[in-house]
Amino acid sequence: MGMPVITPGDGSRDQAITDIIESVALQEAALAHIINAEGEKMQAIVGMENVTPEQLLALNRSVVQMISAVTRLEMTLQSKLELFAEEL
């Protein structure tokens, strides 16, 4: 997936709202890719031979930290959308 191209709008309020919604959608797609990568990482480690309990605990801590960060970002994105909820 290449870098998205965001073109500047016409400066109107409606265009600004559209631009914010588009940016939230792009950020949501990026977060989905991050979550998918975490799942693939988990599958790779769990599927390894001779994986130790310590490695599994480290994996769990890493995934919990990433999911916590994603959750915080999701809350930020939701608050962006709520600013314009009445106009959508």
VMD Tcl script that builds the backbone (N, CA, C; Angstrom):
set m [mol new atoms 264]
animate dup $m
set s [atomselect $m all]
$s set {name element resname resid chain x y z} {
  {N N MET 1 A 0.856 -1.172 0.000}
  {CA C MET 1 A 0.000 0.000 0.000}
  {C C MET 1 A 0.896 1.227 0.000}
  {N N GLY 2 A 0.675 2.115 -0.964}
  {CA C GLY 2 A 1.474 3.328 -1.074}
  {C C GLY 2 A 0.992 4.397 -0.124}
  {N N MET 3 A 1.715 5.465 -0.112}
  {CA C MET 3 A 1.340 6.605 0.715}
  {C C MET 3 A 0.094 7.269 0.135}
  {N N PRO 4 A -0.894 7.562 0.968}
  {CA C PRO 4 A -2.092 8.233 0.471}
  {C C PRO 4 A -1.782 9.672 0.081}
  {N N VAL 5 A -2.521 10.144 -0.872}
  {CA C VAL 5 A -2.366 11.530 -1.305}
  {C C VAL 5 A -3.577 12.304 -0.821}
  {N N ILE 6 A -3.335 13.298 -0.016}
  {CA C ILE 6 A -4.414 14.144 0.482}
  {C C ILE 6 A -4.271 15.493 -0.206}
  {N N THR 7 A -5.283 15.847 -0.957}
  {CA C THR 7 A -5.232 17.121 -1.671}
  {C C THR 7 A -5.903 18.196 -0.835}
  {N N PRO 8 A -5.405 19.406 -0.882}
  {CA C PRO 8 A -6.019 20.481 -0.099}
  {C C PRO 8 A -7.432 20.787 -0.605}
  {N N GLY 9 A -8.299 21.111 0.324}
  {CA C GLY 9 A -9.681 21.434 -0.028}
  {C C GLY 9 A -9.832 22.891 -0.425}
  {N N ASP 10 A -11.091 23.290 -0.525}
  {CA C ASP 10 A -11.399 24.653 -0.970}
  {C C ASP 10 A -11.463 25.661 0.181}
  {N N GLY 11 A -11.217 25.214 1.410}
  {CA C GLY 11 A -11.208 26.124 2.547}
  {C C GLY 11 A -12.545 26.266 3.243}
  {N N SER 12 A -13.588 25.605 2.729}
  {CA C SER 12 A -14.898 25.712 3.366}
  {C C SER 12 A -14.967 24.819 4.601}
  {N N ARG 13 A -15.925 25.101 5.453}
  {CA C ARG 13 A -16.126 24.294 6.662}
  {C C ARG 13 A -16.470 22.857 6.300}
  {N N ASP 14 A -17.334 22.687 5.305}
  {CA C ASP 14 A -17.696 21.331 4.884}
  {C C ASP 14 A -16.476 20.567 4.392}
  {N N GLN 15 A -15.620 21.243 3.650}
  {CA C GLN 15 A -14.414 20.577 3.157}
  {C C GLN 15 A -13.483 20.235 4.308}
  {N N ALA 16 A -13.390 21.105 5.289}
  {CA C ALA 16 A -12.542 20.836 6.456}
  {C C ALA 16 A -13.048 19.610 7.210}
  {N N ILE 17 A -14.358 19.504 7.373}
  {CA C ILE 17 A -14.936 18.337 8.046}
  {C C ILE 17 A -14.655 17.078 7.240}
  {N N THR 18 A -14.821 17.170 5.934}
  {CA C THR 18 A -14.531 16.028 5.063}
  {C C THR 18 A -13.069 15.621 5.181}
  {N N ASP 19 A -12.174 16.598 5.214}
  {CA C ASP 19 A -10.745 16.315 5.340}
  {C C ASP 19 A -10.434 15.617 6.659}
  {N N ILE 20 A -11.067 16.047 7.739}
  {CA C ILE 20 A -10.845 15.413 9.046}
  {C C ILE 20 A -11.353 13.982 9.031}
  {N N ILE 21 A -12.518 13.770 8.462}
  {CA C ILE 21 A -13.065 12.415 8.387}
  {C C ILE 21 A -12.151 11.524 7.547}
  {N N GLU 22 A -11.647 12.065 6.449}
  {CA C GLU 22 A -10.717 11.295 5.618}
  {C C GLU 22 A -9.444 10.961 6.382}
  {N N SER 23 A -8.932 11.899 7.145}
  {CA C SER 23 A -7.705 11.633 7.899}
  {C C SER 23 A -7.953 10.579 8.978}
  {N N VAL 24 A -9.121 10.610 9.608}
  {CA C VAL 24 A -9.459 9.593 10.604}
  {C C VAL 24 A -9.537 8.225 9.940}
  {N N ALA 25 A -10.148 8.151 8.762}
  {CA C ALA 25 A -10.248 6.876 8.050}
  {C C ALA 25 A -8.862 6.328 7.710}
  {N N LEU 26 A -7.956 7.185 7.275}
  {CA C LEU 26 A -6.599 6.746 6.963}
  {C C LEU 26 A -5.870 6.261 8.217}
  {N N GLN 27 A -6.090 6.953 9.316}
  {CA C GLN 27 A -5.452 6.540 10.572}
  {C C GLN 27 A -6.033 5.215 11.056}
  {N N GLU 28 A -7.329 5.021 10.868}
  {CA C GLU 28 A -7.959 3.749 11.232}
  {C C GLU 28 A -7.361 2.606 10.420}
  {N N ALA 29 A -7.134 2.834 9.131}
  {CA C ALA 29 A -6.527 1.806 8.276}
  {C C ALA 29 A -5.119 1.477 8.771}
  {N N ALA 30 A -4.368 2.490 9.147}
  {CA C ALA 30 A -3.017 2.258 9.662}
  {C C ALA 30 A -3.052 1.454 10.961}
  {N N LEU 31 A -3.991 1.774 11.838}
  {CA C LEU 31 A -4.115 1.029 13.093}
  {C C LEU 31 A -4.505 -0.423 12.837}
  {N N ALA 32 A -5.345 -0.652 11.836}
  {CA C ALA 32 A -5.715 -2.020 11.475}
  {C C ALA 32 A -4.489 -2.805 11.023}
  {N N HIS 33 A -3.606 -2.163 10.279}
  {CA C HIS 33 A -2.375 -2.826 9.847}
  {C C HIS 33 A -1.478 -3.155 11.043}
  {N N ILE 34 A -1.431 -2.263 11.999}
  {CA C ILE 34 A -0.623 -2.504 13.202}
  {C C ILE 34 A -1.173 -3.686 13.982}
  {N N ILE 35 A -2.476 -3.736 14.151}
  {CA C ILE 35 A -3.094 -4.849 14.879}
  {C C ILE 35 A -2.851 -6.159 14.145}
  {N N ASN 36 A -2.972 -6.142 12.827}
  {CA C ASN 36 A -2.718 -7.344 12.035}
  {C C ASN 36 A -1.272 -7.805 12.210}
  {N N ALA 37 A -0.329 -6.868 12.201}
  {CA C ALA 37 A 1.081 -7.216 12.383}
  {C C ALA 37 A 1.321 -7.844 13.753}
  {N N GLU 38 A 0.632 -7.346 14.764}
  {CA C GLU 38 A 0.758 -7.936 16.099}
  {C C GLU 38 A 0.256 -9.379 16.098}
  {N N GLY 39 A -0.846 -9.618 15.410}
  {CA C GLY 39 A -1.372 -10.985 15.308}
  {C C GLY 39 A -0.402 -11.917 14.598}
  {N N GLU 40 A 0.208 -11.422 13.531}
  {CA C GLU 40 A 1.188 -12.235 12.807}
  {C C GLU 40 A 2.415 -12.513 13.670}
  {N N LYS 41 A 2.829 -11.522 14.450}
  {CA C LYS 41 A 3.965 -11.713 15.349}
  {C C LYS 41 A 3.634 -12.790 16.389}
  {N N MET 42 A 2.425 -12.732 16.914}
  {CA C MET 42 A 2.015 -13.730 17.901}
  {C C MET 42 A 2.021 -15.125 17.298}
  {N N GLN 43 A 1.465 -15.267 16.093}
  {CA C GLN 43 A 1.430 -16.569 15.443}
  {C C GLN 43 A 2.833 -17.111 15.207}
  {N N ALA 44 A 3.742 -16.245 14.790}
  {CA C ALA 44 A 5.115 -16.682 14.526}
  {C C ALA 44 A 5.796 -17.180 15.796}
  {N N ILE 45 A 5.633 -16.459 16.885}
  {CA C ILE 45 A 6.312 -16.844 18.122}
  {C C ILE 45 A 5.672 -18.081 18.730}
  {N N VAL 46 A 4.357 -18.138 18.746}
  {CA C VAL 46 A 3.674 -19.303 19.320}
  {C C VAL 46 A 3.990 -20.554 18.506}
  {N N GLY 47 A 4.201 -20.399 17.206}
  {CA C GLY 47 A 4.500 -21.536 16.347}
  {C C GLY 47 A 5.945 -21.992 16.380}
  {N N MET 48 A 6.797 -21.274 17.084}
  {CA C MET 48 A 8.216 -21.645 17.164}
  {C C MET 48 A 8.390 -22.896 18.014}
  {N N GLU 49 A 9.387 -23.681 17.636}
  {CA C GLU 49 A 9.734 -24.828 18.482}
  {C C GLU 49 A 10.499 -24.310 19.695}
  {N N ASN 50 A 10.315 -24.989 20.796}
  {CA C ASN 50 A 11.061 -24.687 22.030}
  {C C ASN 50 A 10.821 -23.278 22.552}
  {N N VAL 51 A 9.650 -22.720 22.292}
  {CA C VAL 51 A 9.349 -21.404 22.851}
  {C C VAL 51 A 9.190 -21.558 24.368}
  {N N THR 52 A 9.781 -20.634 25.100}
  {CA C THR 52 A 9.766 -20.735 26.567}
  {C C THR 52 A 8.607 -19.927 27.144}
  {N N PRO 53 A 8.210 -20.267 28.351}
  {CA C PRO 53 A 7.179 -19.464 29.017}
  {C C PRO 53 A 7.596 -17.995 29.150}
  {N N GLU 54 A 8.872 -17.752 29.366}
  {CA C GLU 54 A 9.355 -16.379 29.490}
  {C C GLU 54 A 9.169 -15.618 28.183}
  {N N GLN 55 A 9.423 -16.285 27.056}
  {CA C GLN 55 A 9.226 -15.655 25.754}
  {C C GLN 55 A 7.752 -15.351 25.514}
  {N N LEU 56 A 6.891 -16.273 25.930}
  {CA C LEU 56 A 5.449 -16.045 25.771}
  {C C LEU 56 A 4.980 -14.892 26.651}
  {N N LEU 57 A 5.511 -14.792 27.858}
  {CA C LEU 57 A 5.142 -13.676 28.737}
  {C C LEU 57 A 5.640 -12.350 28.163}
  {N N ALA 58 A 6.848 -12.341 27.608}
  {CA C ALA 58 A 7.368 -11.124 26.978}
  {C C ALA 58 A 6.516 -10.737 25.778}
  {N N LEU 59 A 6.116 -11.717 25.005}
  {CA C LEU 59 A 5.223 -11.470 23.868}
  {C C LEU 59 A 3.915 -10.865 24.354}
  {N N ASN 60 A 3.361 -11.444 25.392}
  {CA C ASN 60 A 2.099 -10.943 25.933}
  {C C ASN 60 A 2.224 -9.491 26.392}
  {N N ARG 61 A 3.301 -9.173 27.088}
  {CA C ARG 61 A 3.517 -7.793 27.544}
  {C C ARG 61 A 3.619 -6.833 26.361}
  {N N SER 62 A 4.340 -7.259 25.342}
  {CA C SER 62 A 4.511 -6.425 24.151}
  {C C SER 62 A 3.173 -6.163 23.461}
  {N N VAL 63 A 2.386 -7.207 23.307}
  {CA C VAL 63 A 1.093 -7.066 22.644}
  {C C VAL 63 A 0.147 -6.201 23.477}
  {N N VAL 64 A 0.150 -6.391 24.771}
  {CA C VAL 64 A -0.698 -5.575 25.650}
  {C C VAL 64 A -0.325 -4.101 25.527}
  {N N GLN 65 A 0.965 -3.800 25.489}
  {CA C GLN 65 A 1.400 -2.413 25.345}
  {C C GLN 65 A 0.937 -1.825 24.015}
  {N N MET 66 A 1.072 -2.597 22.946}
  {CA C MET 66 A 0.672 -2.103 21.630}
  {C C MET 66 A -0.839 -1.899 21.557}
  {N N ILE 67 A -1.605 -2.838 22.061}
  {CA C ILE 67 A -3.065 -2.716 22.029}
  {C C ILE 67 A -3.507 -1.542 22.900}
  {N N SER 68 A -2.837 -1.313 24.009}
  {CA C SER 68 A -3.159 -0.152 24.853}
  {C C SER 68 A -2.908 1.146 24.098}
  {N N ALA 69 A -1.791 1.210 23.377}
  {CA C ALA 69 A -1.483 2.409 22.589}
  {C C ALA 69 A -2.516 2.609 21.489}
  {N N VAL 70 A -2.888 1.526 20.821}
  {CA C VAL 70 A -3.900 1.618 19.763}
  {C C VAL 70 A -5.234 2.073 20.346}
  {N N THR 71 A -5.590 1.567 21.504}
  {CA C THR 71 A -6.847 1.958 22.154}
  {C C THR 71 A -6.853 3.447 22.463}
  {N N ARG 72 A -5.733 3.970 22.965}
  {CA C ARG 72 A -5.654 5.411 23.242}
  {C C ARG 72 A -5.810 6.221 21.953}
  {N N LEU 73 A -5.196 5.762 20.891}
  {CA C LEU 73 A -5.329 6.460 19.606}
  {C C LEU 73 A -6.768 6.395 19.092}
  {N N GLU 74 A -7.414 5.257 19.266}
  {CA C GLU 74 A -8.815 5.126 18.856}
  {C C GLU 74 A -9.700 6.125 19.600}
  {N N MET 75 A -9.425 6.312 20.876}
  {CA C MET 75 A -10.217 7.266 21.653}
  {C C MET 75 A -10.006 8.689 21.134}
  {N N THR 76 A -8.780 9.002 20.752}
  {CA C THR 76 A -8.492 10.316 20.181}
  {C C THR 76 A -9.227 10.500 18.863}
  {N N LEU 77 A -9.208 9.485 18.020}
  {CA C LEU 77 A -9.901 9.568 16.734}
  {C C LEU 77 A -11.406 9.716 16.943}
  {N N GLN 78 A -11.950 8.995 17.912}
  {CA C GLN 78 A -13.376 9.109 18.201}
  {C C GLN 78 A -13.716 10.527 18.643}
  {N N SER 79 A -12.867 11.129 19.458}
  {CA C SER 79 A -13.159 12.491 19.914}
  {C C SER 79 A -13.109 13.484 18.750}
  {N N LYS 80 A -12.245 13.231 17.771}
  {CA C LYS 80 A -12.224 14.081 16.583}
  {C C LYS 80 A -13.565 14.025 15.857}
  {N N LEU 81 A -14.075 12.818 15.687}
  {CA C LEU 81 A -15.343 12.660 14.974}
  {C C LEU 81 A -16.516 13.233 15.767}
  {N N GLU 82 A -16.454 13.125 17.086}
  {CA C GLU 82 A -17.548 13.630 17.909}
  {C C GLU 82 A -17.679 15.148 17.833}
  {N N LEU 83 A -16.616 15.831 17.455}
  {CA C LEU 83 A -16.693 17.278 17.303}
  {C C LEU 83 A -17.721 17.677 16.231}
  {N N PHE 84 A -17.915 16.793 15.264}
  {CA C PHE 84 A -18.798 17.101 14.137}
  {C C PHE 84 A -19.985 16.147 14.060}
  {N N ALA 85 A -20.278 15.420 15.119}
  {CA C ALA 85 A -21.323 14.411 15.104}
  {C C ALA 85 A -22.676 14.969 14.675}
  {N N GLU 86 A -23.000 16.147 15.103}
  {CA C GLU 86 A -24.307 16.726 14.763}
  {C C GLU 86 A -24.399 17.112 13.298}
  {N N GLU 87 A -23.260 17.307 12.650}
  {CA C GLU 87 A -23.253 17.744 11.262}
  {C C GLU 87 A -23.117 16.583 10.287}
  {N N LEU 88 A -22.916 15.380 10.794}
  {CA C LEU 88 A -22.723 14.223 9.905}
  {C C LEU 88 A -24.039 13.596 9.526}
}
mol reanalyze $m
mol bondsrecalc $m
mol representation Tube
mol addrep $m
